[in-house]
Amino acid sequence: MSGIGAPELLILLLVILVLFGSTKLPKLARSVGQASKEFKKGVAEGAGESADAKADAKADAKSDAKADAKADEKVTLTKAELDAMLAEREAKARKENPSAT
């Protein structure tokens, strides 16, 4: 009783034919097929990328450890070097956005 039989399928097909017209049905079927192919391709690529992501995460962890070691180093600047760096940044910002001044 709960299954869809032949009469119900025929009525459904007639309704779709009336709604979309006979010229748009092939285009609709083609676009559904392409969407299905792209979805399957994306799922397959996603499964392959998960293994790559694990390897990338390990490499990132190693580089983060190296960056933390470098972050502990002290950097000293003289006042003149700091002023020159700030002046360069301000000049660059003025060149990029002249209307802000």
N, C-alpha and C positions, 0 to 999 in steps of 0.2 A: 504494500500500500504506500509506503513512503518513498519508493524508488520513482525515478523519472522514466516514463515510458515513451514510446514512439509518438503518440498524439501530442504529448506535452512538448517534445522536442520540435515537432513541426510547427506548433503554435509559436514557440520561442523564436524559431528561425524566421517565420513570417513577420513577427513584430520587429525583429532586427532589420529585416529587409525593408520594411516600411519606414523605420526610423532613419536608417542610413542611406538607403537607395542602392540600386544595383551597381552604380559606378564607384561608390566609395567602399564597398565591401572588400574588394581585392586589396585596396590600399590599407584598410584597417587590418586585414589578416597579415599583410606583409609587415606592418609596423609592430604588431604583436609578436610575430616571429623574430624580428630583429631585437626587440626588447628582451625576449627570452634568451637569445644567444648572448647578448651583452651581459645579462644577469649571471648566466652560467660562467661566462668568462671571468667576470669580476669575482665570483665565489672561488674559482680555481686560482686566480692570482692572489686572492686574500689568504688562501691556505698556504701558498708558496711564500708569501711575504712574512707570515708569522715566524717561520724558521729564520728568515733573514733578520727580522726584528730582534729576535733573541740574541743573535750574534752581534748586532749593532749595539744592543743594550750593554753587553759585556765590554765592548770596545769603548763605549761612552763612559762606563764606570772607571775604566783604567785611565782615560784621559782626564776625568774629573779628579781622580786622586792626584795626578800630576799637577793639575791646575791648583788644587788646594795647597800643595807643597810650595808652588810658586807664590801663592797669595800670602803665605807666611813671611816671605822676604820683605824687608823694609826698603822703601823707596824714598830717597831724599832728594829734594829739589831746593835750589836756592830761591830766594824771593824774586830775583831777576828772571830765572827760568820759568817760574810760575806765572809771573806777569806777562812774559812773552807768549806763553801757551794760551793764557786767557785772551790776550789781544788777538791772536790768530783765530781763535774760535769766534770771537765777536765779529771780526772782519769777514769770516766765512759766512756767518749768519746774516750779515748785512747784504752780502752779495747774493745769497740765495733768496732773501725776502726783503727787497729794498723798500716796500711800502710799510713795513713795521716800524720804521724810525720816525 
